[in-house]
Amino acid sequence: MMNTSAIRSYFRDLTYNQEESLALLEDIKQQLSLHDYERVKDNLIEKQIIITKIIDYLDNEQEA
């Protein structure tokens, strides 16, 4: 049986790291072309969505 608590904790840490990455991206926005900025931001947001879905799934499994 997998340790869902540890896995949820891992993905919550990833969420925090993604939020930090988005904040850092805003800090360096002026140094990037608009295309690069938008590409990186979209990539980070897509990852954030996936991580959130995994956390939701694990939370639902824990409740079941």
Backbone bond lengths (Angstrom), bond angles and torsions (degrees), N, CA, C in turn:
res aa  C-N    CA-C-N  psi(-1)  N-CA   C-N-CA  omega(-1)  CA-C   N-CA-C  phi
1 M - - - 1.463 - - 1.524 108.83 -
2 M 1.314 116.51 135.05 1.461 119.64 -177.82 1.523 110.74 -79.86
3 N 1.309 113.98 151.89 1.452 120.74 178.57 1.522 108.26 -86.65
4 T 1.333 116.67 89.60 1.457 120.34 -174.63 1.524 111.97 -65.20
5 S 1.304 117.89 -29.50 1.458 120.47 178.59 1.529 111.09 -63.16
6 A 1.313 116.43 -44.82 1.462 120.75 178.82 1.526 110.90 -66.58
7 I 1.316 116.18 -38.80 1.462 120.09 179.97 1.527 110.28 -67.29
8 R 1.326 117.46 -43.95 1.471 120.84 177.26 1.527 110.11 -60.75
9 S 1.309 116.40 -41.63 1.464 120.56 178.89 1.527 111.04 -61.09
10 Y 1.323 115.92 -43.05 1.464 121.19 177.81 1.523 110.85 -58.81
11 F 1.331 117.02 -47.18 1.456 120.24 -178.17 1.525 111.85 -71.16
12 R 1.323 117.34 -30.32 1.466 119.08 174.76 1.537 109.92 -67.11
13 D 1.312 117.13 -37.35 1.462 120.55 174.48 1.526 110.73 -62.55
14 L 1.328 116.37 -40.45 1.466 119.90 176.77 1.528 110.54 -62.01
15 T 1.321 117.25 -38.65 1.460 121.36 177.78 1.520 109.83 -60.03
16 Y 1.332 116.27 -45.98 1.460 120.39 178.96 1.527 110.19 -61.19
17 N 1.330 117.00 -42.87 1.461 120.91 179.49 1.525 111.25 -63.92
18 Q 1.323 117.73 -38.28 1.457 121.36 177.91 1.525 110.37 -64.31
19 E 1.332 116.77 -41.57 1.463 120.52 178.81 1.525 110.56 -64.02
20 E 1.331 116.67 -40.30 1.461 120.56 176.14 1.521 111.12 -63.44
21 S 1.319 116.63 -40.82 1.461 121.16 179.19 1.523 111.23 -62.61
22 L 1.321 116.99 -41.27 1.461 120.08 177.54 1.525 111.08 -63.96
23 A 1.322 116.48 -39.67 1.466 120.19 178.09 1.528 110.83 -65.22
24 L 1.326 116.83 -42.86 1.463 120.18 177.70 1.526 111.34 -64.71
25 L 1.309 116.62 -37.86 1.457 120.70 177.84 1.527 110.04 -59.39
26 E 1.314 116.92 -42.10 1.465 120.50 177.81 1.527 110.84 -62.62
27 D 1.326 116.52 -35.73 1.466 120.85 179.62 1.527 112.30 -65.79
28 I 1.331 117.30 -33.84 1.461 120.03 -177.11 1.530 112.64 -103.58
29 K 1.306 116.43 9.50 1.464 122.26 -176.26 1.536 112.11 -50.96
30 Q 1.327 116.90 -40.27 1.459 121.02 -177.11 1.524 112.94 -65.43
31 Q 1.334 116.90 -21.65 1.458 121.24 -177.21 1.535 112.70 -89.61
32 L 1.316 117.45 -4.69 1.465 121.95 -177.02 1.521 110.67 -110.72
33 S 1.313 115.21 153.92 1.463 118.20 170.80 1.528 107.45 -70.48
34 L 1.298 116.41 158.29 1.462 120.46 179.89 1.526 110.77 -59.16
35 H 1.326 115.99 -40.69 1.470 120.87 179.38 1.532 110.92 -60.73
36 D 1.333 117.44 -48.42 1.470 121.05 -179.52 1.525 111.22 -64.07
37 Y 1.323 115.96 -42.45 1.461 120.42 179.16 1.529 110.68 -59.22
38 E 1.325 116.50 -49.45 1.462 120.33 -178.41 1.526 111.83 -65.31
39 R 1.333 116.90 -37.92 1.460 120.79 179.81 1.529 110.54 -64.74
40 V 1.328 116.65 -46.05 1.462 120.37 -179.66 1.529 110.43 -66.60
41 K 1.317 116.90 -43.06 1.464 120.45 179.94 1.529 111.04 -62.18
42 D 1.335 116.92 -45.15 1.469 120.48 178.21 1.527 111.13 -60.64
43 N 1.319 116.50 -40.77 1.461 121.44 179.02 1.528 110.55 -62.61
44 L 1.321 116.69 -45.16 1.466 120.31 179.46 1.529 111.32 -64.24
45 I 1.308 116.37 -40.48 1.472 120.13 179.71 1.522 110.61 -66.31
46 E 1.323 117.84 -41.54 1.465 120.85 176.99 1.521 111.11 -60.24
47 K 1.320 117.04 -43.17 1.462 120.50 177.78 1.521 110.67 -63.57
48 Q 1.318 116.74 -40.54 1.460 120.89 179.09 1.527 110.68 -60.99
49 I 1.310 116.93 -41.46 1.470 121.46 179.01 1.527 110.30 -62.71
50 I 1.309 116.97 -45.07 1.469 121.20 179.81 1.529 110.34 -62.67
51 I 1.320 116.66 -45.48 1.472 120.76 -179.91 1.527 109.84 -61.47
52 T 1.320 117.37 -42.79 1.468 121.12 179.55 1.521 110.85 -62.63
53 K 1.327 117.38 -40.86 1.467 120.42 178.11 1.527 111.04 -63.61
54 I 1.323 117.14 -39.04 1.468 120.63 178.66 1.518 109.91 -65.49
55 I 1.315 117.84 -43.95 1.473 121.28 178.37 1.529 110.13 -61.72
56 D 1.322 117.17 -44.67 1.472 120.76 178.10 1.522 111.07 -59.50
57 Y 1.335 116.13 -43.65 1.466 120.41 178.94 1.529 110.09 -60.74
58 L 1.330 116.66 -46.92 1.461 119.94 -178.93 1.525 111.46 -64.64
59 D 1.331 116.55 -38.73 1.466 120.09 176.78 1.527 110.72 -62.37
60 N 1.329 116.79 -42.21 1.472 120.40 179.19 1.522 111.34 -66.40
61 E 1.334 117.05 -38.25 1.463 121.01 177.43 1.527 110.85 -64.72
62 Q 1.317 116.05 -37.83 1.461 120.73 -179.76 1.529 110.40 -66.03
63 E 1.332 116.38 -38.15 1.462 120.88 -179.31 1.526 112.20 -72.36
64 A 1.327 116.41 -27.02 1.475 120.56 -176.57 1.506 112.43 -73.50
